[in-house]
Amino acid sequence: MSYTASVVGASGFTGGELLRLLDGHPEFEVAQATSRSYENKTVGSVHPNLRGMSLRFSSPEELDSVDVLFACTPHGVTMDHIDAFREAADTVVDLSADFRLNREEQYDEWYDGHDRPELLSESEYALPELNRENLAGADLIASGGCNATAAILGLKPLFDADILSGDEQIVVDVKVGSSEGGAGGGEASSHAERSGVVRPYAPTGHRHEAEIEEYLGTQVSFTAHAVDMTRGASATCHVYPNGPVSKGDLWQAYRGSYEEEPFVRLVAGGSGVYRYPEPKAVAGSNFAEVGFEVDPRNKRLVVFSAIDNMMKGSAGQAVHAANIALGLEETAGLEFTGMHPVGAP
Ligand SMILES: NC(=O)c1ccc[n+]([C@@H]2O[C@H](COP(=O)([O-])OP(=O)(O)OC[C@H]3O[C@@H](n4cnc5c(N)ncnc54)[C@H](OP(=O)(O)O)[C@@H]3O)[C@@H](O)[C@H]2O)c1
């Protein structure tokens, strides 16, 4: 059986990635791709890699009736249009932050409030490594933020294995590529301004701090840097556990959490050039690489996590969650392993 899908906000970066994934998915057929700016233009005119797709952008005001609607729109759009989205589709997967947090007060604190707080308890967080058991049959799914996804994937095994209990100091430092800012990223993401930078852009108070805290149940100190790459988010987490932890303890913890996970690769030392996670190694794929080291001298653990922000950090995560929600093969449409060698992702 195949399912029909709409991509709302299909002219943007994550929308383009969703079209690419759904076009190659054995169980999905793309019925509609919306854009107000490019109405009636072919999707290939905006996404050159999709020139072979025979589909034109249409207006988000006239939604087709489909099985799954993926909303790839800026923060605030889905909460404003959620009734229309749910009327058009049995399952809505939102890539924005609109339904990621669980309480209205969090939106008051970290965003500009929430228009439909009564729906927050209905949504399921899309990250399967964290919330697989609640995704089956879910009809409102909130895909995670890319920085938060990288950080959560890196840190979660430490909580699963009780190496951390929640009162330890955790510092998360994320480096992220320019596509995180979307197709209309603005001056800071223009080539001339972005080229060559390692620029702290959110030293404190980044909104993803709230998301990490929500899903790990502990406070983290988060800083983000904009760096000179197109795709990728790379999280380095500095963790200060209360007692001694060996590299063997870490292998056991990370294998325990991820051995069965189809999209997590453990990369923690060894030989060669690629000894720890790097965004280059996962570019274009739905894989996350996670690794770790022990620093006994400073009683510190260092955890690394690398994802493609537009795949595991958004469109790939959204399709993975939809696969689970619909009872499809989890990995369907997501098997691409990445490329090597590859230029700057
Ligand atoms: N980029 C990333 O790495 C990333 C990672 C995780 C999550 N996200 C989240 O995913 C969402 C999309 O991000 P993006 O990077 O793909 O953004 P983007 O490139 O700026 O694309 C936004 C899309 O939404 C459409 N749109 C804007 N306002 C709209 C409205 N009021 N009604 C209907 N459509 C509207 C735009 O097309 P028209 O204006 O032509 O309609 C465009 O297609 C955001 O919420 C973002 O925070 C992004």
The ligand as a Gaussian input file, in Angstrom:
#p B3LYP/6-31G(d) Opt

LIG

0 1
 N       17.242000      24.146000       8.111000
 C       17.474000      23.270000       9.077000
 O       18.583000      22.728000       9.196000
 C       16.380000      22.884000      10.042000
 C       16.643000      21.846000      10.961000
 C       15.644000      21.488000      11.877000
 C       14.427000      22.158000      11.855000
 N       14.218000      23.178000      10.982000
 C       12.930000      23.852000      11.006000
 O       12.213000      23.475000       9.833000
 C       11.394000      24.554000       9.403000
 C       11.747000      24.857000       7.932000
 O       13.111000      25.213000       7.886000
 P       13.857000      25.506000       6.512000
 O       15.273000      25.667000       6.847000
 O       13.435000      24.528000       5.482000
 O       13.225000      26.944000       6.169000
 P       13.199000      27.715000       4.753000
 O       14.271000      27.192000       3.877000
 O       13.192000      29.158000       5.078000
 O       11.786000      27.302000       4.124000
 C       10.561000      27.725000       4.669000
 C        9.425000      27.310000       3.758000
 O        8.192000      27.687000       4.344000
 C        7.404000      28.419000       3.382000
 N        6.609000      29.399000       4.146000
 C        7.082000      30.473000       4.824000
 N        6.072000      31.096000       5.461000
 C        4.941000      30.381000       5.166000
 C        3.572000      30.541000       5.523000
 N        3.158000      31.531000       6.321000
 N        2.679000      29.625000       5.064000
 C        3.096000      28.601000       4.254000
 N        4.370000      28.429000       3.882000
 C        5.280000      29.304000       4.346000
 C        8.418000      29.020000       2.423000
 O        7.922000      29.148000       1.113000
 P        6.983000      30.324000       0.600000
 O        7.329000      31.531000       1.406000
 O        7.286000      30.436000      -0.853000
 O        5.578000      29.821000       0.845000
 C        9.474000      27.929000       2.370000
 O        9.113000      26.927000       1.438000
 C       11.687000      25.728000      10.337000
 O       10.694000      25.791000      11.330000
 C       13.034000      25.364000      10.951000
 O       13.246000      25.906000      12.228000
 C       15.166000      23.534000      10.049000

